[in-house]
Structures are given as C-alpha cells and as structure tokens.
Amino acid sequence: MESVSRRVLVIGAVGIAGAAVAGCATQPASPTAGPTGAAPTTTGPVTDTTPRWPLTGKPLASPEDAKRVAVAVKVPDNKREHIHNGMFVQQGINEADIVFVENDGYSSLPSGEAGTRLMPVFHSDYAESVQAVRSMRPVNAALFSPITGILGSTGGTGWVLQYMKAFSSYFTPIDYGQAKKAFGGKLVAYGINSKFVFKIGGSSYFDKAVTCHPAKLATLAKKFTDGPQQPYFPWADEANASTANGQPATTVKVPWAKKMNWTMSYLWNEDKKLYYRNMPWGAHKTVGGEKVTTENIMVILSPIVQGRINSKTNQISTGGSHPEPIYKVINGTGKFYYAHAGKYVTGTWTKGAVNETFKFTLEDGSPLQMAPGRTFVELPAASSKVTFKG
C-alpha cells in the first residue's frame, strides 16, 4: 500500500507526488518536418512508399484523415489498480495505437520494488473513456515528443512538472485541474467514476476513479492539430516485416523485478492473429473482462539511474527529494526485441534528441521493418532477461 503522502487525497489535487522517470534531457531541437502519414524511407532491400497511419502503420486512404491530435494518457498498472471490489478498473487500452509500459517508481510490490505504469497513445481511434488516470513520468517526454500532442494526467511531482515544461514545443500536458478550468469548472475532458472511489481513514481516494475522454481533451489543443509529423516506427507491409524470417516467439516474457515474479507475458493466438497480454497474476483485462491484445511487441532495454533531472541544466543528480528511476534514452543506445505473428528478431536501438524517434538496426546490420498494427512497448531495465518460446 502506498503511503498517504504519495496518493491523491482530494479531487482538486493537480499533482500526485512521486515519479518514475525519463531520460536525461538535451536542448530541444526543432520538430521534425514531414507530411502527416508519410511512410519512412528505409535503406534495406524494400522501400515502402505506402501512405500509412503514423502510429500503427496501417494504410491511410487520405493524409487528411491523420490530421488530428494525438492524445496520451497516464494509466496505473499495479494489481490493486486493476481490480476494485471485484470489478476490472481499466478502460480504453485496446483502442490505443501504442501502449508504453514503464517503471512506476513507487516501491509498491511486496519485495519493495517498483511495478509498472502505462501510457496509451490514441490517434487513429479515440477511446470513449480511459480509466484510471494517474500522474506523469519524465520518461514520457522522450517517448511522446516525437509524436507531438496532448498528454493527459493528474499532474506530477514538482521537479517533474518543471522538467516537462522544457518540451512544450512537442507536447502539451493538460491535467485534470487544468482541463476542468478550461471548460469553466465543468468535468468535460475528465470525469469521476464514483464506483471506484475508496476511503482510508475517512479520506477519499481517487486513484482508480479518474477518467479521461481523449476526444474532448483533443479539443483543447492550440497546436499539434495536424497530428504526428513522422511515423513512430519503421513500417512496412506484413509480407516484408523483419519477423518473417525470425525465431519462434509464441510466448514472450518480460521480467521487471529481480526479487519477485513481476513478469509481463504475451501469448500468440494464431486464430486471432493477436498476442494476448498477461499480468503476473493472470490475463490483462479491462472493464467487462475484455482481454488486452496487441499485434506487435517492442521491448526496449534501457540503462536506468536513480535520481533527479535539473530542468535548467539537464543534469542528473542522485539523492534529493523524490529521486526516481531515470531512463537514459535521449542520445542513448541499447538492445531491443521485436515480436510479431509468433516470431521475433533482435538488434540495437539508438535515439537522438528528445523529439527524434528510436532507430532500430538488426543484428545483421539491416534496418528493422515492422508489420502494421497496435504496439505494446515494454521498457524494462537493461539487465532484464527477456525470453521467448516457440
């Protein structure tokens, strides 16, 4: 159970203390120019020229269709935040184009280690409602800046909020309190699902109850209305995906904790042509018992340090109040695994400035090509022992 000091006590609270965080920042660069929905050019044997949705790689009938705001929302992922009084809490996960899985930062597991937190990103389709909504993590700057758009949350701890302001050229954080004010004090972009409010010692907690409505949140955009300016992944047709010649991966396991079992797993269903996601305790399910699925799994292994980021100097320091796990992905490199259709490939990822996308190179030196579809991006520590079975 988290301490009272690190949780939402009242609905008017904009910030939620505590953060699991991002890579060390560099001076923001200019947003990458390019037509919305345009496909990337690869240096491999096959050059894809199909107009595609930038976050799923699915064929795009007209680039005009993709000129809409991308909306990301912070969602909790620990066991007690999945189930409340026998009811599944999460909503909207299966409507996201990309779902990032990151270190939560709370010592919320029985072993004293941190669990996970999600950031689903909506663009080609807006979920009607996303639940539950929690606070930001600085890693979201490195993950979301290449997309551009609006980031929904319940706020964040003080130094994290300062850090995020440095990237206003790429995304706009609009939390619960800010959106309520923008709509004249009314709950329009966010809401409260009263069935999930709970009390401890007479105080009301809204950890599981805050909802976000991406389509409504998107209307607050003053920029980024033309949607993502570049494809997030190196898309190609299904037949040209790098996994066509990959190794068996009908089961994918991604461990997050060292002292206990906190492993995310994915099981390939050949009939449905989908991976089903499993939490350490069982199937990942949303409201009504719907199972969470994905076509693609991307595992990015990143070096992580504990500390804080100075928003003025971009320097990482250890200690201080609210030190957090800092992903060193900006101007970074590491190993990746990509799984699709029951097979996987591996290689090296690199990333430049905060607004640049990840680049993926296979072990043979050729560029990765990904099949169209929804993608779960798992971001465990560099030491994580990812395993695959046929």
ROPARO-158612 format. One record per residue (C-alpha): residue number from 1; x, y, z. Coordinates in nm, 4 decimals. Last residue first. Layout:
! residues N
[r NUM; [X; Y; Z]]
...
This chain:
! residues 390
[r 390; [0.8099; -2.1398; -2.9850]]
[r 389; [0.9411; -1.9835; -2.6639]]
[r 388; [1.0919; -1.6422; -2.5981]]
[r 387; [1.2726; -1.4891; -2.3026]]
[r 386; [1.3622; -1.1358; -2.1910]]
[r 385; [1.6290; -1.1241; -1.9213]]
[r 384; [1.6072; -0.7637; -1.7951]]
[r 383; [1.9516; -0.6131; -1.7321]]
[r 382; [1.8862; -0.3052; -1.9498]]
[r 381; [1.5907; -0.2134; -1.7275]]
[r 380; [1.2359; -0.2682; -1.8514]]
[r 379; [1.0657; -0.0589; -2.1220]]
[r 378; [0.7855; -0.2632; -2.2793]]
[r 377; [0.6334; -0.1083; -2.5922]]
[r 376; [0.2942; -0.2585; -2.6820]]
[r 375; [0.2170; -0.1998; -3.0488]]
[r 374; [-0.1064; -0.1878; -3.2492]]
[r 373; [-0.0764; -0.2930; -3.6110]]
[r 372; [0.1253; -0.2720; -3.9295]]
[r 371; [0.4290; -0.5008; -3.9636]]
[r 370; [0.7676; -0.3648; -3.8641]]
[r 369; [1.0837; -0.3328; -4.0713]]
[r 368; [1.4146; -0.3194; -3.8848]]
[r 367; [1.7140; -0.1787; -4.0693]]
[r 366; [1.9915; -0.4159; -4.1836]]
[r 365; [2.3140; -0.4599; -3.9867]]
[r 364; [2.2903; -0.8382; -3.9472]]
[r 363; [2.1965; -0.7974; -3.5800]]
[r 362; [1.9024; -0.5782; -3.6749]]
[r 361; [1.9146; -0.1988; -3.6535]]
[r 360; [1.6352; 0.0018; -3.4905]]
[r 359; [1.6080; 0.3799; -3.4783]]
[r 358; [1.4026; 0.5373; -3.1986]]
[r 357; [1.2253; 0.8563; -3.2975]]
[r 356; [1.3658; 1.2045; -3.2534]]
[r 355; [1.1880; 1.4649; -3.0385]]
[r 354; [1.4104; 1.4190; -2.7310]]
[r 353; [1.7278; 1.4290; -2.9370]]
[r 352; [1.8994; 1.1136; -3.0626]]
[r 351; [1.7794; 0.7579; -3.0167]]
[r 350; [1.9536; 0.4289; -3.0883]]
[r 349; [1.8237; 0.0735; -3.0836]]
[r 348; [2.0286; -0.2410; -3.1385]]
[r 347; [1.9244; -0.5869; -3.2570]]
[r 346; [1.6643; -0.8550; -3.2105]]
[r 345; [1.4093; -1.0503; -3.4112]]
[r 344; [1.0910; -1.2287; -3.3069]]
[r 343; [0.8291; -1.4746; -3.4274]]
[r 342; [0.4709; -1.5646; -3.3302]]
[r 341; [0.2990; -1.3129; -3.5577]]
[r 340; [0.5094; -1.0210; -3.4349]]
[r 339; [0.7910; -0.9806; -3.1854]]
[r 338; [1.0597; -0.7096; -3.1679]]
[r 337; [1.3497; -0.7272; -2.9251]]
[r 336; [1.5753; -0.4306; -2.8479]]
[r 335; [1.9261; -0.3695; -2.7143]]
[r 334; [2.0750; -0.0357; -2.6154]]
[r 333; [2.1516; 0.3182; -2.7231]]
[r 332; [2.1155; 0.6699; -2.5908]]
[r 331; [2.1067; 1.0321; -2.7032]]
[r 330; [1.7820; 1.0518; -2.5041]]
[r 329; [1.7170; 0.7004; -2.3755]]
[r 328; [1.8773; 0.7136; -2.0324]]
[r 327; [1.5672; 0.6226; -1.8344]]
[r 326; [1.5717; 0.7888; -1.4933]]
[r 325; [1.4456; 0.5863; -1.1984]]
[r 324; [1.3296; 0.8480; -0.9449]]
[r 323; [1.4640; 1.0559; -0.6580]]
[r 322; [1.1713; 1.2180; -0.4722]]
[r 321; [1.3658; 1.4601; -0.2559]]
[r 320; [1.7416; 1.4675; -0.3061]]
[r 319; [1.9571; 1.1695; -0.3924]]
[r 318; [2.1426; 1.1318; -0.7194]]
[r 317; [2.1862; 1.4099; -0.9723]]
[r 316; [2.1146; 1.4108; -1.3453]]
[r 315; [2.1991; 1.7290; -1.5333]]
[r 314; [1.9602; 1.8934; -1.7766]]
[r 313; [2.0983; 2.2336; -1.6641]]
[r 312; [1.7695; 2.4187; -1.6182]]
[r 311; [1.5276; 2.1265; -1.5696]]
[r 310; [1.7633; 1.9580; -1.3215]]
[r 309; [1.6904; 1.5862; -1.3534]]
[r 308; [1.6526; 1.3754; -1.0402]]
[r 307; [1.7990; 1.0462; -0.9221]]
[r 306; [1.8134; 0.6730; -0.9680]]
[r 305; [1.9802; 0.5510; -1.2871]]
[r 304; [1.8386; 0.3425; -1.5727]]
[r 303; [2.0079; 0.1928; -1.8795]]
[r 302; [1.7457; 0.0950; -2.1374]]
[r 301; [1.6147; -0.2283; -2.2855]]
[r 300; [1.3443; -0.1596; -2.5432]]
[r 299; [1.0945; -0.4433; -2.5891]]
[r 298; [0.8601; -0.3981; -2.8865]]
[r 297; [0.5575; -0.6248; -2.9075]]
[r 296; [0.3294; -0.6022; -3.2091]]
[r 295; [-0.0225; -0.7217; -3.2886]]
[r 294; [-0.1703; -0.6386; -2.9487]]
[r 293; [-0.4303; -0.7705; -2.7071]]
[r 292; [-0.5958; -0.6844; -2.3752]]
[r 291; [-0.8728; -0.9200; -2.2688]]
[r 290; [-1.2217; -0.7768; -2.2172]]
[r 289; [-1.3489; -0.8611; -1.8664]]
[r 288; [-1.6258; -0.6009; -1.8556]]
[r 287; [-1.3830; -0.3212; -1.7769]]
[r 286; [-1.0307; -0.4158; -1.8891]]
[r 285; [-0.8344; -0.7385; -1.8622]]
[r 284; [-0.4671; -0.8391; -1.8521]]
[r 283; [-0.4787; -1.2156; -1.8003]]
[r 282; [-0.3284; -1.3525; -1.4809]]
[r 281; [-0.1306; -1.2696; -1.1657]]
[r 280; [0.1965; -1.1512; -1.3233]]
[r 279; [-0.0028; -0.9645; -1.5912]]
[r 278; [-0.0832; -1.1324; -1.9209]]
[r 277; [-0.1119; -0.9782; -2.2660]]
[r 276; [-0.2772; -1.1671; -2.5518]]
[r 275; [-0.0842; -1.1533; -2.8799]]
[r 274; [-0.3035; -1.1421; -3.1883]]
[r 273; [-0.3582; -1.3221; -3.5183]]
[r 272; [-0.6980; -1.4361; -3.3860]]
[r 271; [-0.6519; -1.7957; -3.4991]]
[r 270; [-0.2768; -1.7981; -3.4340]]
[r 269; [-0.3102; -1.6739; -3.0771]]
[r 268; [0.0335; -1.5650; -2.9534]]
[r 267; [0.0778; -1.5448; -2.5762]]
[r 266; [0.2350; -1.2362; -2.4178]]
[r 265; [0.3939; -1.2190; -2.0751]]
[r 264; [0.4650; -0.9441; -1.8236]]
[r 263; [0.6812; -1.0619; -1.5381]]
[r 262; [0.6758; -0.9364; -1.1825]]
[r 261; [0.7870; -1.2528; -1.0039]]
[r 260; [0.9981; -1.1445; -0.7097]]
[r 259; [1.3399; -1.0066; -0.6141]]
[r 258; [1.4594; -0.9069; -0.9615]]
[r 257; [1.1566; -0.7148; -1.0870]]
[r 256; [1.0580; -0.6268; -1.4436]]
[r 255; [1.0576; -0.9582; -1.6302]]
[r 254; [0.9437; -0.9612; -1.9948]]
[r 253; [0.8160; -1.2979; -2.1186]]
[r 252; [0.7198; -1.3682; -2.4802]]
[r 251; [0.5359; -1.6861; -2.5788]]
[r 250; [0.4632; -1.7730; -2.9425]]
[r 249; [0.8048; -1.6317; -3.0206]]
[r 248; [0.9852; -1.8595; -3.2687]]
[r 247; [1.2904; -1.7005; -3.4388]]
[r 246; [1.2589; -1.4525; -3.7234]]
[r 245; [1.2422; -1.4841; -4.1020]]
[r 244; [0.9018; -1.3178; -4.1409]]
[r 243; [0.9942; -1.1141; -3.8324]]
[r 242; [1.1606; -0.8482; -4.0479]]
[r 241; [0.8232; -0.7458; -4.1897]]
[r 240; [0.8102; -0.7539; -4.5699]]
[r 239; [0.4990; -0.9724; -4.6036]]
[r 238; [0.3114; -0.7630; -4.3449]]
[r 237; [0.3759; -0.4428; -4.5391]]
[r 236; [0.6284; -0.1997; -4.3946]]
[r 235; [0.6524; 0.0436; -4.1040]]
[r 234; [0.9695; 0.1783; -3.9457]]
[r 233; [0.8164; 0.3029; -3.6153]]
[r 232; [0.6924; 0.6420; -3.4950]]
[r 231; [0.5986; 0.7682; -3.8397]]
[r 230; [0.6552; 1.1452; -3.8630]]
[r 229; [0.4697; 1.4721; -3.8111]]
[r 228; [0.2172; 1.3301; -3.5657]]
[r 227; [-0.1198; 1.5079; -3.5858]]
[r 226; [-0.2085; 1.8218; -3.7790]]
[r 225; [-0.3668; 1.9681; -3.4637]]
[r 224; [-0.0310; 1.9793; -3.2853]]
[r 223; [-0.1178; 2.3325; -3.1701]]
[r 222; [-0.3870; 2.5049; -2.9642]]
[r 221; [-0.5221; 2.1690; -2.8497]]
[r 220; [-0.8112; 2.1904; -2.6043]]
[r 219; [-1.0377; 1.9947; -2.8414]]
[r 218; [-0.8088; 1.6933; -2.8008]]
[r 217; [-0.9185; 1.6558; -2.4370]]
[r 216; [-1.2755; 1.6012; -2.5548]]
[r 215; [-1.1748; 1.3271; -2.7982]]
[r 214; [-0.9452; 1.1726; -2.5367]]
[r 213; [-1.2090; 1.1380; -2.2603]]
[r 212; [-1.0212; 1.0854; -1.9340]]
[r 211; [-1.1382; 0.9041; -1.6204]]
[r 210; [-1.0447; 0.9480; -1.2536]]
[r 209; [-1.1760; 0.6685; -1.0284]]
[r 208; [-0.8841; 0.4342; -0.9652]]
[r 207; [-0.6529; 0.6666; -0.7710]]
[r 206; [-0.9490; 0.8752; -0.6473]]
[r 205; [-0.9040; 0.8456; -0.2728]]
[r 204; [-1.1443; 0.9749; -0.0104]]
[r 203; [-1.0223; 1.0287; 0.3470]]
[r 202; [-1.2061; 0.8754; 0.6457]]
[r 201; [-0.9159; 0.6576; 0.7492]]
[r 200; [-0.8903; 0.5083; 0.4013]]
[r 199; [-1.1728; 0.5600; 0.1569]]
[r 198; [-1.2459; 0.4391; -0.1957]]
[r 197; [-1.3703; 0.5932; -0.5198]]
[r 196; [-1.4150; 0.3289; -0.7919]]
[r 195; [-1.7937; 0.3285; -0.8264]]
[r 194; [-1.7842; 0.7094; -0.8405]]
[r 193; [-1.6362; 0.7136; -1.1899]]
[r 192; [-1.5055; 1.0699; -1.1924]]
[r 191; [-1.4611; 1.2656; -1.5126]]
[r 190; [-1.2092; 1.4251; -1.7438]]
[r 189; [-1.2355; 1.6120; -2.0742]]
[r 188; [-1.5764; 1.7524; -1.9756]]
[r 187; [-1.5881; 1.7912; -1.5969]]
[r 186; [-1.7003; 2.1524; -1.5608]]
[r 185; [-1.5127; 2.4371; -1.3965]]
[r 184; [-1.5379; 2.6630; -1.6995]]
[r 183; [-1.4109; 2.4076; -1.9504]]
[r 182; [-1.0516; 2.5336; -1.9357]]
[r 181; [-1.0605; 2.5168; -1.5540]]
[r 180; [-1.1590; 2.1493; -1.5609]]
[r 179; [-0.8872; 2.0843; -1.8163]]
[r 178; [-0.6212; 2.2441; -1.5987]]
[r 177; [-0.7330; 2.0536; -1.2887]]
[r 176; [-0.7347; 1.7119; -1.4552]]
[r 175; [-0.4015; 1.7553; -1.6324]]
[r 174; [-0.3167; 1.9035; -1.9684]]
[r 173; [0.0474; 1.8354; -2.0622]]
[r 172; [0.1142; 1.9933; -2.4015]]
[r 171; [0.3541; 1.8274; -2.6440]]
[r 170; [0.6466; 1.8984; -2.8748]]
[r 169; [0.7429; 2.2643; -2.8404]]
[r 168; [0.6333; 2.2473; -2.4748]]
[r 167; [0.9362; 2.0302; -2.4068]]
[r 166; [1.1120; 2.2278; -2.1327]]
[r 165; [0.7852; 2.2371; -1.9369]]
[r 164; [0.8223; 1.8637; -1.8692]]
[r 163; [1.1223; 1.9169; -1.6442]]
[r 162; [0.9385; 2.1686; -1.4288]]
[r 161; [0.6476; 1.9269; -1.3848]]
[r 160; [0.8909; 1.6516; -1.2872]]
[r 159; [1.0531; 1.8773; -1.0290]]
[r 158; [0.7172; 1.9394; -0.8632]]
[r 157; [0.5628; 1.5918; -0.8550]]
[r 156; [0.3101; 1.5115; -1.1249]]
[r 155; [-0.0233; 1.6117; -1.2721]]
[r 154; [-0.3433; 1.4058; -1.2824]]
[r 153; [-0.2735; 1.3010; -1.6392]]
[r 152; [-0.3450; 1.3718; -2.0061]]
[r 151; [-0.0614; 1.4335; -2.2518]]
[r 150; [-0.1567; 1.6314; -2.5624]]
[r 149; [0.0152; 1.6078; -2.8995]]
[r 148; [0.3574; 1.5552; -3.0563]]
[r 147; [0.4687; 1.2079; -3.1738]]
[r 146; [0.8461; 1.2501; -3.1450]]
[r 145; [0.7871; 1.4243; -2.8074]]
[r 144; [0.5899; 1.1298; -2.6622]]
[r 143; [0.8588; 0.8812; -2.5610]]
[r 142; [1.1320; 1.1221; -2.4536]]
[r 141; [0.8904; 1.3471; -2.2646]]
[r 140; [0.7065; 1.0465; -2.1196]]
[r 139; [1.0284; 0.9419; -1.9485]]
[r 138; [0.9560; 1.2363; -1.7200]]
[r 137; [0.6691; 1.0480; -1.5502]]
[r 136; [0.3192; 1.1883; -1.5341]]
[r 135; [0.0483; 1.1224; -1.2757]]
[r 134; [-0.2608; 0.8983; -1.2791]]
[r 133; [-0.5746; 0.8328; -1.4821]]
[r 132; [-0.7830; 0.5167; -1.4417]]
[r 131; [-0.9565; 0.4775; -1.6775]]
[r 130; [-0.9767; 0.5940; -2.0385]]
[r 129; [-1.3133; 0.6805; -2.1945]]
[r 128; [-1.4556; 0.6945; -2.5456]]
[r 127; [-1.1279; 0.5628; -2.6850]]
[r 126; [-1.0038; 0.7807; -2.9689]]
[r 125; [-0.9018; 0.5994; -3.2883]]
[r 124; [-0.6216; 0.6691; -3.5369]]
[r 123; [-0.4558; 0.8834; -3.2701]]
[r 122; [-0.4610; 0.7475; -2.9160]]
[r 121; [-0.1468; 0.6864; -2.7080]]
[r 120; [-0.1580; 0.4515; -2.4074]]
[r 119; [0.0917; 0.5411; -2.1328]]
[r 118; [0.1125; 0.2604; -1.8794]]
[r 117; [0.2663; 0.2233; -1.5323]]
[r 116; [0.4707; -0.0634; -1.3891]]
[r 115; [0.5809; -0.2030; -1.0537]]
[r 114; [0.8589; -0.0738; -0.8333]]
[r 113; [1.0496; -0.2944; -0.5915]]
[r 112; [0.9868; -0.3316; -0.2176]]
[r 111; [0.9504; -0.7091; -0.2487]]
[r 110; [0.5771; -0.6842; -0.1781]]
[r 109; [0.5489; -0.4542; -0.4816]]
[r 108; [0.4653; -0.0837; -0.4481]]
[r 107; [0.8049; 0.0756; -0.4144]]
[r 106; [0.6628; 0.3502; -0.6357]]
[r 105; [0.8608; 0.4483; -0.9454]]
[r 104; [0.6117; 0.3122; -1.1992]]
[r 103; [0.8696; 0.1822; -1.4451]]
[r 102; [0.7317; 0.1997; -1.7977]]
[r 101; [0.4894; 0.0218; -2.0310]]
[r 100; [0.4098; 0.2250; -2.3435]]
[r 99; [0.0861; 0.1464; -2.5258]]
[r 98; [0.0709; 0.2419; -2.8940]]
[r 97; [-0.2324; 0.2789; -3.1222]]
[r 96; [-0.4740; 0.2805; -2.8282]]
[r 95; [-0.8273; 0.1377; -2.8587]]
[r 94; [-0.7415; -0.1791; -2.6640]]
[r 93; [-0.6400; 0.0239; -2.3577]]
[r 92; [-0.9666; 0.2175; -2.3357]]
[r 91; [-1.0840; 0.1233; -1.9877]]
[r 90; [-0.9048; -0.0132; -1.6798]]
[r 89; [-1.0785; -0.0872; -1.3495]]
[r 88; [-1.1910; -0.4501; -1.3523]]
[r 87; [-1.4571; -0.5038; -1.0861]]
[r 86; [-1.4259; -0.7476; -0.7931]]
[r 85; [-1.4331; -0.4713; -0.5334]]
[r 84; [-1.1656; -0.2858; -0.7300]]
[r 83; [-0.9306; -0.4627; -0.9735]]
[r 82; [-0.6548; -0.3240; -1.1943]]
[r 81; [-0.5215; -0.0594; -0.9542]]
[r 80; [-0.4580; -0.3163; -0.6772]]
[r 79; [-0.2508; -0.5158; -0.9238]]
[r 78; [-0.0255; -0.2353; -1.0442]]
[r 77; [-0.0698; -0.0837; -1.3904]]
[r 76; [-0.1720; 0.2797; -1.3451]]
[r 75; [-0.2701; 0.4841; -1.6548]]
[r 74; [-0.1164; 0.8058; -1.7946]]
[r 73; [-0.2985; 0.9312; -2.1046]]
[r 72; [-0.1621; 1.0175; -2.4499]]
[r 71; [-0.3657; 1.2069; -2.7093]]
[r 70; [-0.2544; 1.2516; -3.0704]]
[r 69; [-0.4350; 1.5456; -3.2300]]
[r 68; [-0.5877; 1.5005; -3.5716]]
[r 67; [-0.4617; 1.5343; -3.9263]]
[r 66; [-0.4497; 1.1611; -3.9957]]
[r 65; [-0.7598; 1.1600; -4.2169]]
[r 64; [-0.6142; 1.4399; -4.4306]]
[r 63; [-0.3325; 1.2057; -4.5372]]
[r 62; [-0.6007; 1.0131; -4.7314]]
[r 61; [-0.6644; 0.6397; -4.7575]]
[r 60; [-0.4001; 0.5546; -4.4972]]
[r 59; [-0.2659; 0.2012; -4.4918]]
[r 58; [-0.1922; 0.0727; -4.1386]]
[r 57; [0.1487; 0.1660; -3.9993]]
[r 56; [0.0029; 0.1926; -3.6495]]
[r 55; [0.1363; 0.5234; -3.5129]]
[r 54; [0.1963; 0.7175; -3.8361]]
[r 53; [-0.1151; 0.5984; -4.0198]]
[r 52; [0.0278; 0.4974; -4.3537]]
[r 51; [0.0821; 0.6255; -4.7072]]
[r 50; [0.2553; 0.3351; -4.8876]]
[r 49; [0.6056; 0.4130; -5.0100]]
[r 48; [0.7919; 0.1210; -4.8517]]
[r 47; [1.1452; 0.0663; -4.9771]]
[r 46; [1.2489; -0.2994; -4.9760]]
[r 45; [1.6145; -0.4079; -4.9880]]
[r 44; [1.7008; -0.2018; -4.6832]]
[r 43; [1.7882; 0.1672; -4.6663]]
[r 42; [1.4482; 0.2611; -4.5340]]
[r 41; [1.2269; 0.5543; -4.6249]]
[r 40; [0.9552; 0.6218; -4.3737]]
[r 39; [0.5888; 0.6393; -4.4722]]
[r 38; [0.4002; 0.9672; -4.4871]]
[r 37; [0.1028; 0.9827; -4.2513]]
[r 36; [0.1395; 1.3516; -4.1785]]
[r 35; [0.3763; 1.5187; -4.4218]]
[r 34; [0.7238; 1.5899; -4.2904]]
[r 33; [0.9086; 1.8239; -4.0590]]
[r 32; [1.0860; 1.7071; -3.7476]]
[r 31; [1.0179; 1.9409; -3.4600]]
[r 30; [1.3085; 2.1768; -3.3880]]
[r 29; [1.5538; 2.0572; -3.1261]]
[r 28; [1.5047; 2.0649; -2.7502]]
[r 27; [1.8276; 2.1135; -2.5507]]
[r 26; [1.9156; 1.7692; -2.4163]]
[r 25; [1.7310; 1.5821; -2.1499]]
[r 24; [1.8440; 1.2864; -1.9415]]
[r 23; [1.5984; 1.0067; -1.9890]]
[r 22; [1.2708; 0.9819; -1.8104]]
[r 21; [1.1161; 0.8991; -1.4811]]
[r 20; [0.9301; 0.7049; -1.2266]]
[r 19; [0.7540; 0.9722; -1.0288]]
[r 18; [0.6186; 1.0519; -0.6837]]
[r 17; [0.3719; 1.3091; -0.5668]]
[r 16; [0.0395; 1.3431; -0.7420]]
[r 15; [-0.0204; 1.6936; -0.8668]]
[r 14; [-0.3492; 1.8639; -0.9511]]
[r 13; [-0.5307; 1.7999; -0.6246]]
[r 12; [-0.8918; 1.9119; -0.6640]]
[r 11; [-1.0184; 1.5555; -0.6462]]
[r 10; [-0.8829; 1.5110; -0.2984]]
[r 9; [-0.6370; 1.2677; -0.1426]]
[r 8; [-0.4468; 1.1504; -0.4497]]
[r 7; [-0.1502; 0.9486; -0.3346]]
[r 6; [0.2112; 0.9855; -0.2306]]
[r 5; [0.1675; 1.1334; 0.1186]]
[r 4; [-0.0851; 0.8640; 0.2084]]
[r 3; [0.1832; 0.5965; 0.1807]]
[r 2; [0.1381; 0.3389; -0.0918]]
[r 1; [0.0000; 0.0000; 0.0000]]
